[in-house]
């Protein structure tokens, strides 16, 4: 008499953040600028941060650095594997903050620059979020860092296009992941006081001080991001939040 076949054991579903003592967040671009500010904010709030970046930079000692060049598919895939092994209990949040900017008007656009921005901003989000979505806990969080310029700014068409794509991706993913209680949103800063403002690659379009009289601080962007990652953001999904000091006003 043949024994009944043994059913395959299903993989355990990651528990929700409320059931976990230490929450884990993956932050891309964590070595500088907005990504670094988010990493510091989360570490200060008791999160375990896995920072994906080309260098460690000023990433907090309490964070785990995962070397990664998001413009390189092999490097990004390798970093995702490291995260899955390191965060064996699951990932509570993913923040995609890696970014770069090249400027140029329509007659001076360089395809290789547009391709690199697309690789880091859009394909990078696909590789990291797509590679870790099965490791995201139920009721987990995803935040993509966009830009106020995503609606279009003279001299920034390539950059704006890549950032605009993030809003469409976020709404699509929000609908797909809602049954698991996972939220997906975009935080879109205006001119923010980071090293990117001094990058010669964007010299043709210098930053303009917003109507409120000063640049946005990275800590203000990280505070808005953490609002979305904490229980306060549980019922917010598929949205884009602009923080620009009035730069987007008519």
C-alpha positions as CSV (number, residue, x, y, z in Angstrom):
1,X,0.0,0.0,0.0
2,X,1.5,3.3,-1.0
3,X,1.8,6.0,1.6
4,X,-0.1,9.2,1.0
5,X,2.0,11.9,-0.5
6,X,3.3,14.5,2.0
7,X,2.1,18.0,1.2
8,X,4.8,20.6,0.6
9,X,5.3,22.7,3.7
10,X,4.4,26.3,2.9
11,X,6.9,29.1,3.5
12,X,6.0,31.0,6.6
13,X,4.3,34.4,6.1
14,X,6.4,37.2,7.7
15,X,4.6,38.6,10.7
16,X,3.3,42.2,10.9
17,X,5.5,45.0,12.4
18,X,3.4,45.1,15.6
19,X,4.6,41.6,16.4
20,X,8.3,42.4,16.0
21,X,10.6,43.8,18.7
22,X,13.1,45.3,16.3
23,X,11.9,46.5,12.9
24,X,14.2,46.3,9.8
25,X,14.3,48.9,7.1
26,X,16.2,48.7,3.8
27,X,17.4,52.2,2.7
28,X,19.0,52.8,-0.7
29,X,21.3,55.7,-1.1
30,X,22.0,55.6,2.6
31,X,25.5,57.0,2.5
32,X,24.6,60.7,2.0
33,X,21.9,63.3,1.5
34,X,18.3,62.3,2.1
35,X,19.0,58.6,2.3
36,X,21.5,59.2,5.1
37,X,19.1,61.5,7.0
38,X,16.4,58.7,6.8
39,X,18.9,56.1,8.0
40,X,19.9,58.2,11.0
41,X,16.3,59.0,11.8
42,X,15.3,55.3,11.7
43,X,18.3,54.1,13.8
44,X,17.4,56.8,16.3
45,X,13.9,55.4,16.5
46,X,15.2,51.9,17.2
47,X,15.0,50.4,13.7
48,X,17.7,48.1,12.3
49,X,18.8,49.8,9.0
50,X,20.4,47.9,6.1
51,X,21.9,50.7,4.0
52,X,22.5,50.0,0.3
53,X,25.1,52.4,-1.2
54,X,28.4,52.4,-3.1
55,X,30.3,53.6,0.0
56,X,29.5,53.6,3.7
57,X,29.8,57.3,4.0
58,X,28.4,58.6,7.3
59,X,26.0,55.7,7.8
60,X,25.5,55.2,11.6
61,X,27.6,52.5,13.3
62,X,24.4,50.8,14.4
63,X,23.4,50.3,10.8
64,X,24.5,47.5,8.5
65,X,26.2,48.6,5.3
66,X,25.5,46.5,2.2
67,X,27.8,47.6,-0.7
68,X,25.6,48.2,-3.8
69,X,25.8,50.1,-7.1
70,X,22.2,50.3,-8.3
71,X,23.3,51.2,-11.8
72,X,24.7,47.7,-12.0
73,X,22.2,44.9,-12.2
74,X,24.6,42.3,-10.9
75,X,25.6,44.5,-7.9
76,X,21.9,45.2,-7.1
77,X,20.9,41.5,-7.3
78,X,23.8,40.6,-5.0
79,X,22.8,43.2,-2.5
80,X,19.3,41.9,-2.5
81,X,20.6,38.4,-1.7
82,X,22.7,39.8,1.2
83,X,19.6,41.5,2.6
84,X,17.5,38.4,2.4
85,X,20.2,36.4,4.2
86,X,20.8,39.2,6.8
87,X,17.1,39.9,7.5
88,X,16.0,36.3,7.7
89,X,13.0,37.2,9.8
90,X,11.6,39.6,7.2
91,X,11.8,43.2,6.2
92,X,9.4,45.8,7.6
93,X,10.1,48.7,5.2
94,X,12.0,49.6,2.0
95,X,12.9,53.2,1.3
96,X,14.4,53.9,-2.1
97,X,16.3,57.1,-1.8
98,X,19.2,56.6,-4.1
99,X,19.5,59.2,-6.8
100,X,21.6,61.4,-9.0
101,X,20.8,64.3,-11.3
102,X,22.1,65.4,-14.7
103,X,20.7,68.6,-16.3
104,X,20.3,69.6,-19.9
105,X,17.9,71.2,-22.3
106,X,16.2,69.3,-25.1
107,X,18.9,69.9,-27.7
108,X,21.7,69.0,-25.4
109,X,20.4,65.8,-23.8
110,X,22.9,62.9,-23.5
111,X,21.2,59.5,-23.7
112,X,23.8,57.8,-21.5
113,X,22.9,60.3,-18.7
114,X,19.2,59.6,-19.0
115,X,19.9,55.9,-19.0
116,X,22.0,56.1,-15.9
117,X,19.3,58.0,-14.0
118,X,16.6,55.6,-15.2
119,X,18.8,52.7,-14.0
120,X,19.2,54.1,-10.5
121,X,15.8,55.7,-10.0
122,X,13.4,53.3,-11.8
123,X,15.2,50.0,-12.5
124,X,16.8,50.2,-9.0
125,X,13.4,50.4,-7.4
126,X,12.3,47.4,-9.5
127,X,15.3,45.3,-8.5
128,X,15.2,46.2,-4.8
129,X,11.4,46.2,-4.1
130,X,10.8,43.3,-6.6
131,X,13.6,41.3,-5.1
132,X,12.4,41.8,-1.5
133,X,8.7,41.9,-1.9
134,X,8.3,38.3,-0.7
135,X,10.4,39.2,2.4
136,X,8.3,42.2,3.2
137,X,6.2,41.6,6.3
138,X,2.4,41.8,6.1
139,X,1.5,45.5,6.7
140,X,5.0,46.5,5.7
141,X,5.9,49.8,4.1
142,X,7.5,51.0,0.8
143,X,8.5,54.6,0.2
144,X,10.1,55.8,-3.0
145,X,11.8,59.2,-2.9
146,X,10.7,61.2,-6.0
147,X,11.1,64.9,-6.7
148,X,9.0,68.0,-6.9
149,X,10.3,68.3,-10.5
150,X,8.4,65.2,-11.6
151,X,5.7,67.4,-13.1
152,X,8.3,68.9,-15.4
153,X,11.0,71.6,-15.1
154,X,12.9,73.3,-17.9
155,X,16.4,71.8,-18.2
156,X,15.5,68.7,-16.2
157,X,13.4,66.6,-18.6
158,X,15.4,63.3,-18.2
159,X,15.5,63.6,-14.5
160,X,11.8,64.6,-14.2
161,X,10.8,61.7,-16.4
162,X,12.5,59.1,-14.2
163,X,11.0,60.6,-11.0
164,X,7.6,60.8,-12.6
165,X,7.8,57.1,-13.3
166,X,8.1,56.4,-9.6
167,X,4.7,57.8,-9.0
168,X,3.1,55.5,-11.5
169,X,5.0,52.5,-10.1
170,X,4.0,53.4,-6.6
171,X,0.3,53.5,-7.4
172,X,0.5,50.2,-9.3
173,X,2.4,48.5,-6.5
174,X,0.0,49.9,-3.9
175,X,-2.9,48.3,-5.7
176,X,-1.1,45.0,-6.0
177,X,0.1,44.9,-2.4
178,X,-3.0,46.2,-0.6
179,X,-4.3,42.7,0.1
180,X,-1.2,42.2,2.3
181,X,-1.7,45.5,4.0
182,X,1.5,46.8,2.5
183,X,1.5,50.5,1.7
184,X,3.5,52.2,-1.1
185,X,3.9,55.9,-1.3
186,X,6.2,58.6,-2.8
187,X,7.8,61.4,-1.0
188,X,8.7,64.2,-3.4
189,X,11.1,66.9,-2.1
190,X,11.8,70.2,-3.6
191,X,15.2,71.9,-3.4
192,X,16.8,70.2,-0.4
193,X,20.1,71.1,1.3
194,X,22.3,68.2,0.2
195,X,25.5,67.8,-1.7
196,X,23.5,67.2,-4.9
197,X,22.8,70.9,-5.1
198,X,26.5,71.5,-5.7
199,X,27.0,68.7,-8.2
200,X,28.5,70.2,-11.4
201,X,26.3,67.8,-13.4
202,X,23.3,70.0,-12.6
203,X,25.1,73.3,-12.9
204,X,23.0,74.5,-15.9
205,X,19.9,74.5,-13.7
206,X,20.9,76.1,-10.3
207,X,18.5,75.6,-7.3
208,X,15.9,78.3,-6.6
209,X,15.1,79.2,-3.0
210,X,11.4,78.3,-2.4
211,X,8.8,81.0,-1.5
212,X,9.0,80.0,2.2
213,X,12.5,81.5,2.1
214,X,14.9,78.6,2.6
215,X,15.8,75.2,1.2
216,X,14.2,72.0,2.6
217,X,16.3,70.2,5.2
218,X,17.0,66.5,4.8
219,X,15.7,65.9,8.3
220,X,12.3,67.3,7.2
221,X,12.1,64.8,4.4
222,X,13.1,62.0,6.7
223,X,10.4,63.0,9.2
224,X,7.7,62.8,6.6
225,X,9.1,59.5,5.4
226,X,9.0,58.0,9.0
227,X,5.4,59.2,9.4
228,X,4.6,56.9,6.5
229,X,6.7,54.0,7.9
230,X,5.2,54.1,11.4
231,X,1.6,53.1,12.4
232,X,0.6,56.7,11.6
233,X,0.8,55.8,7.9
234,X,-1.1,52.6,8.0
235,X,-4.1,53.9,5.9
236,X,-2.0,56.0,3.4
237,X,-1.1,54.3,0.2
238,X,-0.6,55.1,-3.5
239,X,0.0,58.8,-2.8
240,X,2.7,61.3,-3.6
241,X,3.6,63.8,-0.9
242,X,5.4,67.0,-2.1
243,X,7.6,68.8,0.5
244,X,9.0,71.8,-1.3
245,X,8.6,75.0,0.7
246,X,6.1,76.3,-1.8
247,X,8.3,75.7,-4.9
248,X,5.4,74.0,-6.7
249,X,3.0,76.9,-6.2
250,X,1.9,78.9,-9.3
